[in-house]
Amino acid sequence: MPTSPSTSRPDLTADVSARDLGTDPGAEILLELVDDEGVTTGTAEKLWAHQQPGRLHRAFSVFLFDQQGRLLLQRRALGKYHSPGVWSNTCCGHPYPGEQPFVAAARRTAEELGAAPALLCEAGTVRYDLPDEASGLIEREWNHLFVGLVTADLDPDPDEVDSTRFVTAQELKDLQAEKPFSVWFRTVFEAALPGIQEIAGRDW
């Protein structure tokens, strides 16, 4: 997919350093920037795109269910630079520039959880601007939503995932009342709900 030249990157002077990304200091992770219609406009370095005021970029969120209709949640690893130690949906992330969101969602789910989806369906898109007070970062994302099934045993990457849990709709509500969740969880969950109900039933 052709893109315009990469956006220039200023010095990273925020409290969050490249070291906190869990990458080599010289490594650069690029995201795909988009306009308000979701059309690719270029690329930007990952951390810079998440610093205030934020740059709108492409992302994905995955919701996988087991055969009993329970949602797979993950608690993000404590070492992650963004939203460490909070509960969130099955998997979320950013496609590589030029990578199809469906491919990225399946790839990243397998990388983080050690199990590829047995079924993965598109469930629309949602755009949001959500600041994270804990980190000072902001999520300005054009997010592609996916819903599906997981049947294989999980083998999570400890650098990405602290723990996992399958929950019913009521158990999700109880957990949300007790534990912190990612700032984007409610937004992407509500946007994906029609697709979730098609896969997991009207109880959701």
Backbone as a chain_set.jsonl record, in Angstrom:
{"seq": "MPTSPSTSRPDLTADVSARDLGTDPGAEILLELVDDEGVTTGTAEKLWAHQQPGRLHRAFSVFLFDQQGRLLLQRRALGKYHSPGVWSNTCCGHPYPGEQPFVAAARRTAEELGAAPALLCEAGTVRYDLPDEASGLIEREWNHLFVGLVTADLDPDPDEVDSTRFVTAQELKDLQAEKPFSVWFRTVFEAALPGIQEIAGRDW", "coords": {"N": [[0.852, -1.194, 0.0], [0.769, 2.083, -0.983], [2.103, 4.978, 0.634], [2.238, 8.336, 1.893], [5.234, 10.301, 2.453], [6.982, 9.592, 5.535], [5.94, 11.071, 8.612], [7.812, 13.635, 10.126], [9.818, 13.201, 13.072], [9.958, 14.587, 16.224], [12.308, 15.278, 18.947], [12.052, 12.907, 21.575], [10.78, 13.834, 24.423], [9.076, 13.357, 26.481], [7.885, 11.988, 29.648], [7.759, 9.261, 29.34], [10.006, 7.005, 28.06], [11.907, 5.675, 25.233], [12.956, 3.337, 26.131], [10.992, 2.349, 27.82], [9.221, 1.222, 26.1], [9.918, -1.355, 25.758], [11.693, -2.043, 23.799], [14.734, -2.043, 21.836], [16.865, 0.791, 22.371], [17.444, 2.129, 19.968], [15.518, 1.263, 18.256], [12.7, 1.682, 16.086], [9.273, 1.931, 16.029], [6.731, 1.956, 13.777], [3.581, 3.466, 13.122], [0.495, 3.535, 11.26], [-0.724, 6.433, 10.031], [-3.928, 8.062, 9.744], [-6.667, 9.8, 8.095], [-9.721, 11.609, 8.938], [-11.533, 10.0, 7.707], [-10.512, 7.536, 7.757], [-8.56, 7.007, 5.894], [-5.329, 6.239, 4.778], [-2.6, 8.358, 5.531], [0.084, 8.56, 6.011], [2.978, 7.787, 8.028], [3.99, 7.39, 11.484], [6.132, 7.556, 14.356], [5.627, 5.285, 17.035], [5.453, 5.969, 19.891], [5.527, 8.782, 19.785], [3.146, 9.286, 18.38], [1.308, 8.754, 20.322], [1.639, 10.682, 22.21], [0.509, 13.739, 23.719], [-0.665, 16.266, 21.46], [-1.619, 13.946, 20.332], [-1.845, 11.739, 17.457], [-3.974, 10.791, 14.885], [-4.393, 7.406, 14.263], [-4.189, 4.085, 12.809], [-5.661, 1.213, 14.289], [-6.432, -1.901, 16.017], [-8.891, -3.994, 17.611], [-9.616, -6.95, 19.375], [-12.054, -9.385, 20.188], [-12.431, -12.369, 21.613], [-14.172, -15.452, 22.08], [-14.964, -18.36, 24.066], [-16.194, -21.745, 23.582], [-18.322, -21.861, 25.257], [-19.383, -19.401, 25.218], [-18.088, -17.428, 26.656], [-16.192, -14.487, 27.288], [-12.825, -13.829, 26.464], [-10.575, -12.231, 28.413], [-7.668, -10.159, 28.917], [-5.142, -9.376, 31.285], [-3.039, -6.74, 31.201], [0.506, -6.829, 30.879], [2.718, -5.947, 33.565], [4.976, -4.568, 32.875], [4.467, -3.043, 30.622], [4.482, -0.01, 28.694], [2.205, 1.497, 28.396], [-0.813, 1.692, 30.015], [-0.274, -0.421, 32.002], [-0.891, -3.486, 33.781], [-3.692, -3.422, 33.84], [-7.033, -4.612, 33.147], [-8.291, -5.738, 29.984], [-9.606, -6.053, 26.602], [-9.485, -9.097, 24.568], [-7.27, -8.847, 22.793], [-5.315, -6.162, 21.515], [-3.956, -3.699, 19.296], [-1.681, -2.404, 16.789], [-1.666, -2.314, 13.284], [1.133, -3.067, 11.151], [2.556, -0.533, 9.015], [0.822, -0.568, 6.0], [-0.068, -3.157, 6.4], [-2.847, -5.352, 6.407], [-5.649, -4.825, 8.55], [-7.106, -7.122, 9.461], [-5.258, -9.198, 9.122], [-3.238, -8.307, 10.835], [-4.598, -8.404, 13.296], [-5.092, -11.159, 13.663], [-2.45, -12.104, 13.627], [-1.254, -10.738, 15.824], [-2.801, -11.591, 17.984], [-2.105, -14.309, 18.119], [0.618, -14.003, 18.691], [0.614, -12.707, 21.218], [-1.015, -14.315, 22.882], [-0.433, -16.933, 22.319], [-2.117, -18.556, 20.885], [-3.913, -18.922, 17.984], [-6.828, -17.321, 16.558], [-9.755, -19.356, 16.158], [-11.848, -18.609, 14.667], [-12.522, -15.55, 13.079], [-14.06, -12.511, 12.71], [-14.992, -9.519, 11.002], [-16.117, -6.588, 12.707], [-16.833, -3.968, 12.339], [-15.841, -0.459, 12.696], [-14.434, 2.011, 14.93], [-13.96, 5.338, 15.978], [-11.985, 7.245, 18.185], [-10.96, 9.521, 20.81], [-9.118, 9.276, 23.492], [-7.851, 10.179, 26.476], [-5.281, 9.015, 28.689], [-4.994, 9.252, 31.957], [-3.186, 8.188, 33.792], [-0.775, 7.656, 32.467], [-0.369, 9.888, 30.927], [-0.546, 9.774, 28.236], [-2.306, 9.58, 25.044], [-5.011, 8.067, 23.352], [-5.677, 8.24, 20.145], [-7.461, 6.988, 17.869], [-8.331, 5.122, 14.939], [-10.139, 2.506, 14.958], [-10.229, -0.841, 14.103], [-12.536, -3.402, 14.495], [-12.809, -6.735, 15.708], [-14.336, -9.906, 16.064], [-14.533, -13.167, 17.437], [-13.753, -16.708, 17.795], [-11.966, -18.778, 20.118], [-10.276, -21.771, 20.487], [-8.043, -23.237, 21.094], [-5.529, -24.174, 23.553], [-4.179, -21.694, 25.722], [-1.087, -19.864, 25.688], [0.283, -17.512, 26.997], [2.384, -14.668, 26.243], [4.608, -13.567, 28.578], [5.752, -11.043, 28.592], [3.867, -9.451, 27.489], [1.346, -10.126, 28.499], [-0.104, -10.365, 31.63], [-2.018, -11.995, 32.921], [-4.886, -14.089, 32.172], [-8.449, -14.396, 31.625], [-11.563, -16.038, 31.328], [-14.823, -14.817, 30.976], [-18.302, -14.493, 31.83], [-21.102, -12.421, 30.778], [-22.178, -11.228, 33.093], [-20.112, -11.675, 34.9], [-18.163, -10.081, 33.748], [-19.233, -7.51, 34.21], [-19.108, -7.494, 37.01], [-16.35, -7.662, 37.409], [-15.493, -5.282, 36.225], [-16.49, -3.498, 38.055], [-14.815, -3.902, 40.15], [-12.086, -3.887, 39.399], [-9.456, -2.054, 37.689], [-9.808, -1.089, 34.255], [-8.666, -0.85, 30.834], [-8.528, 2.4, 29.244], [-9.8, 2.416, 26.824], [-11.488, 0.256, 26.726], [-14.351, 0.139, 27.301], [-15.402, 1.719, 25.234], [-14.623, 0.372, 22.822], [-15.782, -2.099, 23.293], [-18.564, -1.546, 23.425], [-18.953, -0.613, 20.826], [-18.4, -2.906, 19.371], [-20.421, -4.587, 20.119], [-22.817, -5.453, 18.62], [-21.65, -7.33, 16.812], [-20.477, -9.032, 18.673], [-22.738, -10.142, 19.882], [-23.734, -11.624, 17.767], [-21.863, -13.656, 17.598], [-21.579, -14.667, 20.236], [-24.074, -14.675, 21.434], [-27.287, -13.411, 22.6], [-27.251, -12.884, 25.296], [-25.213, -11.226, 25.84]], "CA": [[0.0, 0.0, 0.0], [1.604, 3.277, -1.007], [1.806, 6.0, 1.617], [3.027, 9.545, 1.755], [6.454, 10.219, 3.253], [6.787, 9.515, 6.971], [5.931, 12.315, 9.353], [9.059, 13.832, 10.86], [9.669, 12.902, 14.486], [10.763, 15.45, 17.083], [12.931, 14.583, 20.062], [11.102, 12.364, 22.53], [11.136, 14.427, 25.699], [8.056, 13.057, 27.478], [8.34, 11.166, 30.755], [7.889, 7.895, 28.863], [11.157, 6.925, 27.163], [11.906, 4.544, 24.312], [13.253, 2.138, 26.908], [9.738, 1.861, 28.387], [8.485, 0.499, 25.072], [10.357, -2.734, 25.714], [12.443, -2.251, 22.568], [16.071, -1.48, 21.864], [16.773, 2.252, 22.316], [17.498, 2.644, 18.607], [14.449, 0.703, 17.441], [11.591, 2.586, 15.788], [8.038, 1.238, 15.682], [5.914, 2.889, 13.009], [2.142, 3.282, 12.995], [-0.098, 4.097, 10.046], [-1.603, 7.58, 10.275], [-5.104, 8.128, 8.878], [-7.479, 11.007, 8.229], [-10.997, 11.401, 9.621], [-12.295, 8.991, 6.976], [-9.8, 6.27, 7.861], [-7.683, 6.842, 4.743], [-3.928, 6.355, 5.162], [-1.955, 9.612, 5.164], [1.517, 8.496, 6.247], [3.372, 6.997, 9.186], [4.589, 8.125, 12.596], [6.7, 6.721, 15.408], [4.555, 4.851, 17.935], [5.337, 6.753, 21.118], [5.177, 10.152, 19.427], [1.734, 9.325, 17.995], [0.487, 8.646, 21.532], [1.871, 11.82, 23.084], [-0.403, 14.851, 23.472], [-2.12, 16.088, 21.38], [-1.938, 12.68, 19.671], [-2.04, 11.699, 15.997], [-4.946, 9.754, 14.565], [-3.71, 6.289, 13.624], [-4.962, 2.852, 12.657], [-5.493, 0.235, 15.358], [-7.439, -2.972, 15.988], [-9.268, -4.609, 18.884], [-10.135, -8.302, 19.178], [-12.849, -9.995, 21.249], [-12.591, -13.791, 21.343], [-15.021, -16.184, 23.01], [-14.815, -19.813, 24.034], [-17.388, -22.438, 23.086], [-19.407, -21.625, 26.222], [-19.826, -18.024, 25.072], [-17.41, -16.547, 27.611], [-15.231, -13.575, 26.68], [-11.453, -13.916, 26.93], [-9.943, -10.975, 28.783], [-6.279, -10.231, 29.35], [-4.585, -8.321, 32.135], [-1.827, -6.315, 30.527], [1.72, -7.043, 31.658], [3.089, -4.813, 34.407], [6.091, -3.854, 32.274], [4.085, -2.303, 29.422], [4.585, 1.432, 28.886], [0.873, 2.097, 28.324], [-1.867, 0.946, 30.718], [0.183, -1.692, 32.568], [-1.588, -4.08, 34.906], [-5.145, -3.263, 33.819], [-7.754, -5.582, 32.328], [-8.721, -5.226, 28.684], [-10.163, -7.066, 25.702], [-8.606, -10.218, 24.259], [-6.029, -8.364, 22.19], [-5.409, -4.916, 20.764], [-2.654, -3.294, 18.799], [-1.59, -1.562, 15.603], [-1.078, -2.956, 12.098], [2.299, -2.459, 10.53], [2.166, 0.251, 7.837], [0.519, -1.38, 4.831], [-0.603, -4.467, 6.769], [-4.294, -5.373, 6.555], [-6.017, -4.972, 9.959], [-7.487, -8.504, 9.774], [-4.011, -9.963, 9.242], [-2.568, -7.85, 12.05], [-5.338, -8.879, 14.459], [-4.828, -12.59, 13.821], [-1.032, -12.259, 13.961], [-0.929, -10.257, 17.162], [-3.458, -12.472, 18.947], [-1.263, -15.494, 18.256], [1.874, -13.619, 19.338], [0.419, -12.363, 22.627], [-1.708, -15.341, 23.657], [0.032, -18.271, 21.981], [-3.201, -19.311, 20.26], [-4.553, -18.171, 16.906], [-8.285, -17.449, 16.571], [-10.363, -20.398, 15.333], [-12.765, -17.848, 13.817], [-12.333, -14.118, 13.269], [-14.984, -11.789, 11.832], [-14.993, -8.068, 11.135], [-17.254, -6.084, 13.477], [-16.951, -2.529, 12.171], [-14.76, 0.418, 13.15], [-14.822, 3.081, 15.842], [-12.929, 6.368, 16.13], [-12.075, 7.849, 19.512], [-9.856, 10.283, 21.399], [-9.247, 8.928, 24.901], [-6.624, 10.397, 27.241], [-5.005, 8.115, 29.81], [-4.427, 10.128, 32.98], [-2.091, 7.534, 34.508], [0.473, 7.736, 31.704], [-0.284, 11.157, 30.214], [-0.64, 9.513, 26.799], [-3.657, 9.673, 24.496], [-5.374, 7.143, 22.281], [-6.449, 8.831, 19.043], [-7.397, 5.809, 17.02], [-9.342, 4.592, 14.022], [-9.968, 1.144, 15.445], [-10.936, -1.919, 13.416], [-13.016, -4.341, 15.508], [-12.924, -8.127, 15.284], [-14.956, -10.811, 17.027], [-14.336, -14.541, 16.985], [-13.695, -17.826, 18.73], [-10.68, -19.39, 20.403], [-10.479, -23.135, 20.963], [-6.762, -23.819, 21.496], [-4.999, -23.791, 24.859], [-3.433, -20.445, 25.684], [0.291, -19.834, 26.174], [0.534, -16.074, 26.865], [3.716, -14.086, 26.326], [4.616, -12.808, 29.837], [6.128, -9.649, 28.355], [2.675, -8.744, 27.018], [0.128, -10.505, 29.223], [0.107, -10.801, 33.008], [-2.922, -13.117, 33.186], [-6.082, -14.135, 31.327], [-9.652, -14.876, 32.304], [-12.806, -16.132, 30.562], [-15.902, -14.293, 31.807], [-19.649, -14.297, 31.316], [-21.475, -11.006, 30.761], [-22.31, -10.757, 34.466], [-18.772, -11.662, 35.505], [-17.49, -8.897, 33.231], [-19.747, -6.359, 34.958], [-18.575, -7.555, 38.372], [-14.92, -7.369, 37.358], [-15.346, -3.855, 35.936], [-16.789, -2.766, 39.287], [-13.779, -4.176, 41.141], [-10.728, -3.747, 38.92], [-9.274, -1.071, 36.613], [-9.772, -1.534, 32.866], [-8.059, 0.11, 29.91], [-9.407, 3.537, 28.966], [-10.523, 2.194, 25.578], [-12.265, -0.985, 26.734], [-15.796, 0.343, 27.196], [-15.718, 2.264, 23.906], [-14.532, -0.651, 21.777], [-16.744, -3.153, 23.609], [-19.903, -1.114, 23.009], [-18.982, -0.534, 19.367], [-18.355, -4.266, 18.831], [-21.475, -5.4, 20.725], [-23.635, -6.206, 17.656], [-20.883, -8.476, 16.355], [-20.335, -9.934, 19.817], [-23.992, -10.875, 20.068], [-23.859, -12.61, 16.697], [-20.96, -14.767, 17.879], [-21.688, -15.222, 21.588], [-25.455, -14.765, 21.879], [-27.969, -12.207, 23.052], [-26.976, -12.652, 26.704], [-24.267, -10.121, 25.907]], "C": [[0.882, 1.235, 0.0], [1.17, 4.269, 0.048], [2.637, 7.22, 1.308], [4.259, 9.438, 2.636], [6.155, 10.272, 4.738], [6.8, 10.904, 7.595], [7.241, 12.458, 10.114], [8.803, 13.661, 12.341], [10.55, 13.828, 15.303], [11.438, 14.618, 18.161], [11.87, 14.112, 21.032], [11.484, 12.844, 23.917], [10.112, 14.175, 26.771], [8.642, 12.161, 28.548], [8.534, 9.718, 30.332], [9.015, 7.848, 27.849], [11.025, 5.737, 26.241], [12.187, 3.247, 25.055], [11.964, 1.507, 27.456], [8.898, 1.104, 27.37], [8.869, -0.972, 25.038], [11.119, -3.057, 24.447], [13.857, -1.737, 22.761], [15.974, 0.036, 21.712], [16.74, 2.798, 20.898], [16.36, 2.171, 17.726], [13.34, 1.728, 17.245], [10.396, 1.763, 15.337], [7.127, 2.245, 14.996], [4.454, 2.469, 13.006], [1.666, 3.944, 11.709], [-1.054, 5.219, 10.424], [-2.758, 7.573, 9.287], [-5.787, 9.476, 9.054], [-8.813, 10.654, 8.887], [-11.924, 10.429, 8.897], [-11.615, 7.621, 7.031], [-8.87, 5.989, 6.699], [-6.242, 7.11, 5.175], [-3.322, 7.662, 4.649], [-0.447, 9.57, 5.334], [1.827, 7.593, 7.417], [3.94, 7.905, 10.261], [5.131, 7.133, 13.606], [5.652, 6.49, 16.499], [4.389, 5.75, 19.156], [4.927, 8.184, 20.819], [3.701, 10.275, 19.086], [0.811, 9.286, 19.2], [0.721, 9.784, 22.52], [0.91, 12.943, 22.719], [0.158, 15.776, 22.392], [-2.56, 14.801, 20.69], [-2.098, 12.83, 18.173], [-2.944, 10.532, 15.675], [-4.264, 8.64, 13.776], [-4.585, 5.045, 13.632], [-4.625, 1.879, 13.787], [-6.517, -0.884, 15.166], [-7.706, -3.449, 17.407], [-9.975, -5.925, 18.608], [-10.901, -8.744, 20.419], [-13.074, -11.457, 20.878], [-13.373, -14.471, 22.465], [-14.71, -17.666, 22.935], [-16.137, -20.439, 23.607], [-18.564, -22.348, 24.05], [-19.91, -20.181, 26.159], [-19.217, -17.061, 26.069], [-16.323, -15.743, 26.895], [-13.854, -13.767, 27.304], [-10.903, -12.51, 27.158], [-8.462, -11.215, 29.063], [-5.983, -9.081, 30.297], [-3.218, -7.982, 31.572], [-0.617, -6.438, 31.456], [2.116, -5.769, 32.401], [4.208, -3.988, 33.796], [5.734, -3.037, 31.049], [4.089, -0.799, 29.712], [3.225, 2.109, 28.97], [-0.127, 1.17, 29.013], [-1.377, -0.4, 31.247], [-0.739, -2.175, 33.684], [-3.09, -3.909, 34.93], [-5.766, -4.327, 32.923], [-8.197, -4.929, 31.025], [-9.262, -6.375, 27.85], [-9.093, -8.091, 25.328], [-7.261, -9.774, 23.733], [-6.298, -7.035, 21.508], [-4.016, -4.514, 20.325], [-2.771, -2.46, 17.546], [-1.042, -2.38, 14.44], [0.245, -2.295, 11.737], [1.823, -1.583, 9.37], [1.989, -0.65, 6.618], [-0.048, -2.748, 5.136], [-2.123, -4.377, 6.932], [-4.671, -5.581, 8.026], [-6.404, -6.401, 10.35], [-6.244, -9.363, 9.993], [-3.288, -9.593, 10.534], [-3.26, -8.391, 13.304], [-5.078, -10.361, 14.716], [-3.381, -12.83, 14.248], [-0.759, -11.902, 15.405], [-1.594, -11.101, 18.241], [-2.611, -13.719, 19.191], [0.034, -15.167, 18.98], [1.691, -13.386, 20.829], [-0.085, -13.535, 23.449], [-1.279, -16.757, 23.335], [-1.035, -19.142, 21.37], [-3.857, -18.432, 19.202], [-6.072, -18.317, 17.007], [-8.751, -18.604, 15.686], [-11.341, -19.785, 14.343], [-12.546, -16.385, 14.121], [-13.163, -13.381, 12.236], [-14.862, -10.291, 12.073], [-16.262, -7.611, 11.844], [-17.32, -4.561, 13.432], [-15.718, -1.776, 12.624], [-15.321, 1.439, 14.128], [-13.644, 4.046, 15.97], [-13.1, 7.017, 17.495], [-10.802, 8.617, 19.853], [-9.982, 10.113, 22.907], [-7.922, 9.156, 25.62], [-6.507, 9.396, 28.388], [-4.283, 8.925, 30.879], [-3.207, 9.514, 33.656], [-0.754, 7.716, 33.798], [0.696, 9.101, 31.062], [-0.352, 11.003, 28.71], [-2.093, 9.636, 26.344], [-3.825, 8.651, 23.385], [-6.252, 7.884, 21.284], [-6.425, 7.803, 17.93], [-8.614, 5.647, 16.117], [-9.222, 3.075, 14.174], [-10.862, 0.168, 14.687], [-11.265, -3.011, 14.431], [-13.191, -5.732, 14.918], [-13.473, -8.972, 16.424], [-14.776, -12.235, 16.526], [-14.296, -15.539, 18.115], [-12.254, -18.26, 18.924], [-10.949, -20.765, 21.005], [-9.192, -23.783, 21.472], [-6.39, -23.384, 22.912], [-4.135, -22.544, 24.716], [-2.02, -20.641, 26.235], [0.769, -18.387, 26.087], [2.01, -15.714, 26.982], [3.767, -13.226, 27.593], [5.061, -11.36, 29.677], [4.933, -8.802, 27.939], [1.469, -8.931, 27.936], [0.482, -11.0, 30.621], [-0.746, -12.02, 33.339], [-4.12, -13.017, 32.246], [-7.255, -14.664, 32.136], [-10.8, -14.939, 31.295], [-13.953, -15.715, 31.471], [-17.235, -14.311, 31.061], [-19.95, -12.798, 31.322], [-21.583, -10.458, 32.181], [-20.96, -10.695, 35.167], [-17.958, -10.47, 35.006], [-17.939, -7.654, 34.0], [-19.175, -6.322, 36.365], [-17.095, -7.178, 38.389], [-14.675, -5.879, 37.092], [-15.609, -3.002, 37.173], [-15.662, -2.88, 40.309], [-12.377, -3.771, 40.699], [-10.629, -2.67, 37.848], [-9.201, -1.745, 35.245], [-9.091, -0.466, 32.021], [-9.056, 1.216, 29.566], [-10.254, 3.305, 27.723], [-11.52, 1.037, 25.656], [-13.762, -0.736, 26.518], [-16.192, 0.821, 25.797], [-15.692, 1.185, 22.843], [-15.52, -1.788, 22.031], [-18.143, -2.768, 23.12], [-20.017, -1.044, 21.495], [-19.039, -1.927, 18.74], [-19.542, -5.117, 19.26], [-22.392, -6.105, 19.718], [-22.919, -7.441, 17.128], [-20.679, -9.503, 17.448], [-21.589, -10.778, 20.0], [-24.231, -11.9, 18.967], [-23.026, -13.85, 16.969], [-21.308, -15.469, 19.192], [-23.107, -15.266, 22.137], [-25.987, -13.478, 22.471], [-27.786, -11.94, 24.534], [-25.994, -11.497, 26.893], [-24.975, -8.815, 25.528]], "O": [[1.679, 1.41, 0.921], [-0.023, 4.389, 0.328], [3.613, 7.155, 0.561], [4.319, 8.557, 3.493], [5.194, 10.914, 5.161], [7.55, 11.788, 7.182], [7.725, 11.485, 10.69], [7.705, 13.94, 12.823], [11.764, 13.858, 15.103], [11.189, 13.419, 18.286], [10.899, 14.822, 21.291], [12.416, 12.315, 24.522], [10.237, 14.709, 27.873], [9.744, 11.634, 28.398], [9.375, 9.015, 30.893], [8.982, 8.588, 26.865], [10.151, 4.889, 26.424], [11.713, 2.182, 24.659], [11.856, 0.284, 27.545], [7.953, 0.411, 27.748], [8.215, -1.762, 24.357], [11.191, -4.22, 24.05], [14.143, -1.063, 23.75], [15.096, 0.525, 21.001], [16.089, 3.81, 20.638], [16.232, 2.611, 16.584], [13.073, 2.543, 18.128], [10.488, 0.992, 14.382], [6.791, 3.276, 15.578], [4.129, 1.286, 12.902], [2.347, 4.801, 11.145], [-2.077, 4.98, 11.065], [-2.609, 7.142, 8.144], [-5.532, 10.2, 10.017], [-9.006, 9.526, 9.339], [-12.982, 10.076, 9.417], [-12.09, 6.662, 6.422], [-8.428, 4.853, 6.525], [-5.969, 8.096, 5.859], [-3.504, 8.029, 3.488], [0.245, 10.465, 4.847], [1.026, 6.726, 7.765], [4.325, 9.043, 9.991], [4.649, 6.004, 13.702], [4.889, 7.394, 16.84], [3.29, 6.238, 19.419], [4.079, 8.746, 21.512], [3.062, 11.259, 19.458], [-0.335, 9.729, 19.123], [0.065, 9.842, 23.56], [0.535, 13.092, 21.556], [1.358, 16.051, 22.402], [-3.756, 14.591, 20.486], [-2.44, 13.903, 17.675], [-2.714, 9.414, 16.134], [-3.635, 8.893, 12.749], [-5.578, 4.96, 14.354], [-3.469, 1.74, 14.186], [-7.358, -0.824, 14.269], [-6.857, -3.324, 18.29], [-10.825, -6.012, 17.722], [-10.468, -8.516, 21.549], [-13.816, -11.756, 19.942], [-13.251, -14.114, 23.637], [-14.259, -18.175, 21.909], [-17.093, -19.726, 23.304], [-19.683, -22.718, 23.697], [-20.763, -19.783, 26.952], [-19.769, -15.987, 26.308], [-15.63, -16.254, 26.015], [-13.727, -13.857, 28.525], [-10.783, -11.711, 26.23], [-8.053, -12.326, 29.402], [-6.495, -7.972, 30.141], [-2.343, -8.844, 31.48], [-0.71, -6.184, 32.657], [1.879, -4.658, 31.925], [4.378, -2.823, 34.156], [6.611, -2.389, 30.477], [3.751, -0.364, 30.812], [3.106, 3.185, 29.556], [-0.268, 0.006, 28.638], [-1.999, -1.426, 30.971], [-1.296, -1.374, 34.435], [-3.721, -4.218, 35.941], [-5.1, -4.876, 32.046], [-8.446, -3.725, 30.971], [-9.365, -7.511, 28.314], [-7.935, -7.964, 25.726], [-6.224, -10.268, 24.174], [-7.389, -6.81, 20.984], [-3.02, -4.938, 20.911], [-3.819, -1.879, 17.266], [-0.04, -3.076, 14.604], [0.446, -1.107, 11.988], [0.774, -1.866, 8.792], [2.894, -1.4, 6.252], [-0.476, -3.448, 4.218], [-2.626, -3.427, 7.531], [-4.075, -6.429, 8.69], [-6.072, -6.85, 11.447], [-6.184, -10.156, 10.933], [-2.786, -10.466, 11.242], [-2.596, -8.79, 14.26], [-4.869, -10.769, 15.859], [-3.114, -13.655, 15.121], [-0.115, -12.659, 16.132], [-1.011, -11.308, 19.306], [-2.423, -14.134, 20.335], [0.506, -15.961, 19.795], [2.522, -13.819, 21.626], [0.355, -13.738, 24.58], [-1.711, -17.697, 24.002], [-0.879, -20.363, 21.334], [-4.304, -17.324, 19.498], [-6.556, -19.34, 17.493], [-8.214, -18.813, 14.598], [-11.63, -20.374, 13.301], [-12.399, -16.005, 15.282], [-13.0, -13.59, 11.034], [-14.656, -9.848, 13.203], [-17.342, -8.16, 11.623], [-17.804, -3.931, 14.372], [-14.678, -2.373, 12.902], [-16.524, 1.698, 14.155], [-12.488, 3.63, 16.059], [-14.22, 7.305, 17.917], [-9.736, 8.398, 19.277], [-10.844, 10.728, 23.535], [-6.967, 8.41, 25.403], [-7.507, 8.987, 28.978], [-3.104, 9.247, 30.732], [-2.291, 10.235, 34.051], [0.276, 7.907, 34.443], [1.821, 9.437, 30.693], [-0.229, 11.986, 27.978], [-2.998, 9.779, 27.166], [-2.916, 8.404, 22.593], [-7.429, 8.128, 21.546], [-5.482, 7.751, 17.14], [-9.744, 5.982, 16.474], [-8.333, 2.446, 13.602], [-12.082, 0.328, 14.634], [-10.382, -3.49, 15.143], [-13.654, -5.894, 13.789], [-13.124, -8.78, 17.589], [-14.857, -12.487, 15.324], [-14.736, -15.27, 19.233], [-11.425, -18.131, 18.023], [-11.757, -20.902, 21.924], [-9.245, -24.772, 22.202], [-6.868, -22.363, 23.408], [-3.446, -22.365, 23.712], [-1.787, -21.465, 27.12], [1.568, -18.053, 25.212], [2.774, -16.351, 27.707], [3.034, -12.241, 27.68], [4.774, -10.531, 30.541], [4.978, -7.575, 28.025], [0.672, -8.012, 28.127], [1.267, -11.935, 30.779], [-0.266, -12.968, 33.96], [-4.336, -11.989, 31.605], [-7.084, -15.29, 33.182], [-10.992, -14.015, 30.505], [-14.057, -16.191, 32.601], [-17.289, -14.164, 29.84], [-19.15, -12.001, 31.811], [-21.13, -9.345, 32.449], [-20.695, -9.772, 35.937], [-17.154, -9.911, 35.752], [-17.108, -6.838, 34.397], [-18.8, -5.261, 36.863], [-16.644, -6.459, 39.281], [-13.761, -5.286, 37.665], [-15.034, -1.925, 37.33], [-15.56, -2.062, 41.223], [-11.564, -3.356, 41.525], [-11.614, -2.395, 37.163], [-8.617, -2.817, 35.092], [-8.956, 0.682, 32.445], [-10.268, 1.003, 29.59], [-11.309, 3.92, 27.571], [-12.32, 0.857, 24.738], [-14.367, -1.347, 25.638], [-17.199, 0.376, 25.245], [-16.623, 1.078, 22.045], [-16.04, -2.376, 21.083], [-18.823, -3.569, 22.478], [-21.062, -1.377, 20.935], [-19.659, -2.108, 17.691], [-19.667, -6.258, 18.815], [-22.725, -7.27, 19.937], [-23.535, -8.501, 17.009], [-20.704, -10.706, 17.189], [-21.509, -11.982, 20.244], [-24.859, -12.931, 19.205], [-23.422, -14.962, 16.619], [-21.332, -16.697, 19.263], [-23.33, -15.837, 23.204], [-25.226, -12.568, 22.801], [-28.137, -10.855, 24.997], [-25.944, -10.872, 27.953], [-24.351, -7.754, 25.521]]}, "num_chains": 1, "name": "protein.A"}
